[in-house]
Amino acid sequence: MKLKSNESLDHLVLQLEEQIPQIMREANVPGLSIALIQNVEAVWTHGFGVMNTETRQPVKPETIFEGCSLSKPIFAYAVLNLCETGILDLDKPLSHYSPDPYAADDPRVQMITMRQALAHTSGLPNWRPDCWDSEGWNPEGKPLQTYFEPGERFSYSGEGYMYVQHVVEHIAGQSGESYMQNELFNPAGMEFSTYLCTSDQAPGMATGHDEHGQPVKKQMYRSMCSAASLHSTPSDVAKILCACMRPRTGASWHINAELAKEMATAQVPVNDSASWHDNWPDVPVKDDPFVSWGLGWATQYHNGLKAIWHWGDNGPFKAFALGYPEEGTGLVAMANGSNGYKLWSALCSMALGGEYPCIDWLDRVVYS
């Protein structure tokens, strides 16, 4: 299936406005917000459905959703600025810049580099057991441990991103949230973006829903979690996706073309051994022929086309972003229902055309 690069925007929008409500009903997803990218800019944003099935308040383009793991490439983009200025080196151990925050007795933790953490080759688990509570991520007193040699292979890890966050906070002398606001969100005009959430009644924020469409209690994030706590809108996230697809200059928040290329360059192929599976770390693992990870963003090479992408899953919130750098097309979507992941394949097909081994990988490894 070919991409819809040349399709009339007006015609495409009419199709999406007609078809998206139907796939939402079929999947039992209460609300969805989408930003459509053409010519490397968000040309259409739209809200579908409701923020909350009890209040019935409609979703708008400015409605805030949990960005879930879209947190990772947004954070990676901001901290790579420290590599551009020479403050950090992608290939030096993070322990060179900051004392071990976890009192780990595993010497391999001391070897982990920023590149390995951002590309999910650190050897760390996704999360240590029992490190999440009602206040967010709280690993106090739980030592960090690697499960294979850093750089050996891919294994998805939120812990790696938290390690990088600790180093950035140490170097910058400020909280991660302050760093993100000062270095990225404010200068980029991302007015709806934050890594904090201290109230489940925040105005303009969507409510999460379970698989039956029932509202659920909001997870708080009283401190930043660079791997998971982004709260944002598709249009805000699209600014960073576009900046990675076609690097720009002239603004303080832009990273240079070389680093943007690193983000979008495959560092390691993914496999089917997931760090949240009971048999992890399972070996040997079979590499995926089409899907890899860069720095922050994942990559997909299929039928001669390259895409960068990422998904997000915080339970009652789901998110997905994908862009074709050469074609300048893409989308960012956020949903407030546990079944939101069921929309991504149809949504990409309708909005962009093409085929999506990355979504096949998600279905096989994450949602099987």
N, C-alpha and C positions, 0 to 999 in steps of 0.2 A: 504494500500500500504506500503510495507516494504522500509526501508532505503537502499541506495545503498552503504553501508559501505565497501563492499568487491569488488566493481566493479573496474576493471582495469582502472588506471588513463588514459592510452593512449586511450583506447576504449571510455571512458567517454568524454575526450577532443574532440575526433573526432565527437562525437554526438553533443556536445555543439557548436562546430564551424560550424556545418551544420545547426542546428536548431535555434540558437539564432538570426541570421540575419532575418529569416523568421518571428519570433514573433515580432521583432522590426519593420519590415515593416508593419505588420498587426496593430500594435498599433501606428504607425507613431511617433516613437522615433528615433531621429537622431543619438545619440551616447550612448554607454554603456561601462562601465569598470567593470570587475569582478575579484575577487580573490576567488579561490576555496580552501577550507581547508580540508586536510586529515591528520590523525595522529597529530592533533593539530598544524599544521603549514600550511601556504599558499604554496601550491604545484604547483599552476598554476595561472598566471595572464594574462589577455588578454583584449585588447581594440577592440570594434566593432563600425562600423559606423564612423561618423565624429564629430569633435569638433564644427563645425559651418557649417550650410548648404550653406552659401555663399562662404566661403573660401575652403570648402571641405577638410580641413586638417584632417587626420585620427586620431582617438582616439588611444592612446598608454597606456600601463600600468601606465606610469608616468604622464599622463594627470590629471590635478587637477580639481575636481568637488566641488560644494557646498555639504558638508556632511549633511546639514540641521539639523534635530534633532538627528542624530548620534553624534552631539555635546554633548548631554546630558550624555550618558554613558562614553564617553571619558573624559569629565570634572569630572564626579563622580569618576572615577578611580583615577584621579590625586589628588583630594582633600581628598579622603579617606586615603591617606598617612598621612594626618594631624591627623586622628584618631588613626592610628597605633603608632604615636609618642606621643600621648596624648595631643596634642595641642588643638584638638577639640574633643568633645564628641557627638556621634550621637544623644543622647537623652536629651541633654541640650538645652533650647531655644537659638536660634541664637542671640537673643537680649542680652544674657549673654556676648557675645564676642565683640559686636559692637553696637554703637548707631543706632537707627532706621534710615535707610537712606531715608525714605520716608515721615517723619513727619506724620505718620498715626495716626489717633485718634481712631483706632479700636484696643481695647486691645487684641484681639485674634491674631493679627499680632505678638505681643510680645511673644506669646506662641509657635510659630512654631519652630520645631526642624529640624536639618539637615536630620534626617531619614524621617520625614514627607515631607520635600521639595523634596528630591531625589525620594521618592516613590509616589509623586503626591497625597498626602493626606493632604496638607496644608490648603485647603479651599480657596486658591487664584484662581482667574480667569487664563485662559491661558495668556491673555494680557489685560492690561487696554486699554480703547478706545483711539485711536489716539496717541499711543506711538511709532509708527514707522514712519520714514520719509526717505528721500533719503540718509541720512547719517547712517541709521541703527536704533537701539533702542534708543529712546530719551523720557523718561517718566517725564521730568522735570516739577515739579509743579502739578503732577497728583497723589494724595494720593492713597496708597495701601489699599485694603479692602478685608477681607475674606467674604465668602458666606456661610460657615458652620464651625462647630467646627473643629479645626485641629485634624487630626487623625480619623475623623468620617467615611470617605469613600474616594474612588478614584475619582479624577477629574484632568485631565491632565493640567499641569500648567508650562509654561515657566517662569512665574514670580517667582515661587519658586526657580528655578535654578539661576535666577539673584540675588535673596536675598542671596543665598549661596555664589555666586561670590563676592558680596559686602563684606561679612564677611571675605572671604579668602583674598581679596585685603587689607582689613584693618589689618588683622593679619600678613600677609606676608610683608606688606609695599611696595608693587609693584603692577603693573597692572596685570590683569588676564592673558593677553597675555604673559607677561614676566614670570609669574609663570608657565604657561603651557610649555613654551619653556625650562625654566631652570629645571623644575622638571619632565617633561615627554618627550616632543618631542625630545629634544637634546639627553638625555641619552638613549632613546629607539631607536634612529636612525630613527625617523619619519621625514625625511628631507622635505617631501612635505606638512607638516601640519602647519596650522596657523588658528587663529580665526579672522584675519584681512583681509580686502580687500579694498585697496584705489584706485584701478584703474581697469576700465573695459577692459583694454588692457594688462593685466598681461600676460607675456609669459607662455605658457604651460597650460593655463586655458581654460576649455571648456566654450562655450557660451550656455546660456539657451535658450529654444525654447518653443513657445506656443503649444496648442493642434493641430495646423495646421502645425507645423514644421517650423514656422517662428522665426528667432532670435529676442530676446527681450533684453531691456536694463538691464545691470547688476546692482543688488542691491549692494550698497557700505556698508562696515562695517569698519568705521574708529576707532571704539572701539569694544572691545570684547563683544560678546553676548554668554554666556556659553550655552544657550538653542538652538542656531540656526546658529551661524556664522562660524562653522568649515569649512575650505577648506582643502581637503585632497584627498587621493587616497584609493582605496579598500585595497591595500597591507599594507598601514600604519594603517588603522583601524583594519585590521585582526590581527595585533600584539597585540592589546589590547583585542580583542575578544578571542584570543587564551590564553592570560594570565589569563583571567577570567574563561575560560573553564577548564584549568589545571593550577592552581596557581604554580608559580615558585619562587625560591629564588636565591640570589646571585647577584642581580643588584639593584641599588638604586631606580629605578623607579617601581619595583615590590611591590605590596601590599601583605600582608601575606595571608595565606590560609583562615583564619577565616573571614577576610574582603571580600575576593573574594567570599567566600561562601555566605556572607550576600548579596552581589550584585546579586547573582543568586538565592536567596531564595525568594519565593513569600511573599510579605508583605501585599498585599491587592488585591482582585479580581477586574478586570475592570468591567465597566457597560456601558450601551448605552447612558448615559447622558453626552454629550460632551460639554466642556466649550466654544466651538465656535458656539453652536446651540442657536437659538433664545429663546428656552424655558429653557435654563440652568439657575439656577441649579434645574433640574426637579427631584422631589421625588414623590413616592418611585422609586427606581431604581432596576433593576434586575441584579444580579451579573452573570458574565460569568463563566461557570463551568470549562473552560479549560485555560483561559488566566488571568494572574495576573501581578502585577508589583513588581519588586525587588527594589534595589537601583541603579538607572541608567538604567539597563537592565530590560526589561519585561521578563516574563516567559510564557512557554506553557507546559502543561502536557496533553498528549493525547496518548491513546493506549499504556500506559506504558512507554512512551518516554518523557524525559524532554529536552526542548530547551530554550536557552536565545536568545532574539531578540530585535530589535528596527527598526523603520522606520523613514524616514525623508521626509519632504515636504516643500520646499521653493518656491512653484509655478512652475517655469520653470525647477527646479531641483528636482529630487527624489532620495531617497537612501533607502537601506534595508540591514540589517545584521542579520544573524541567525546562531547559532551553537548548536550542540548536545554535551554537555560536556562528557558524558559517551562514546559516539561513536568516539569523536574527529573529527567530520566532521562539515562542515558549509560553508558559503559563505558570501561575502560582495559585493554588487553591487551598482553602482552609475550611474544615467542616466541624460542626459541634455535635457529632454523634459517633458512637463506637463503630458504626458500620461505614464510616466515611471512606475507608480504604477501598470499599467495593465500587466507588465511583471513578477511581483514577484511570482505569483502562478505557472505559467508555468516554470519559471526559477528554483524555488525550486523543483518542481516535476522532472524536467529533471536532475538537478544536484545532488539532495539528495534523491529523493523519499519521501515517507511519506505523511502525510496530515497536513493541516495548519489552524487550527481554529483561529490563530492570524491574518492571512490574511483575513479570513472571517469576523473577528471583524473590521478590517480596512475598508473593503468594505462596511460593514453595517453602521459603525459609522462615518467614515471619508469621504468616497467617495460616499455615497448613495445620 
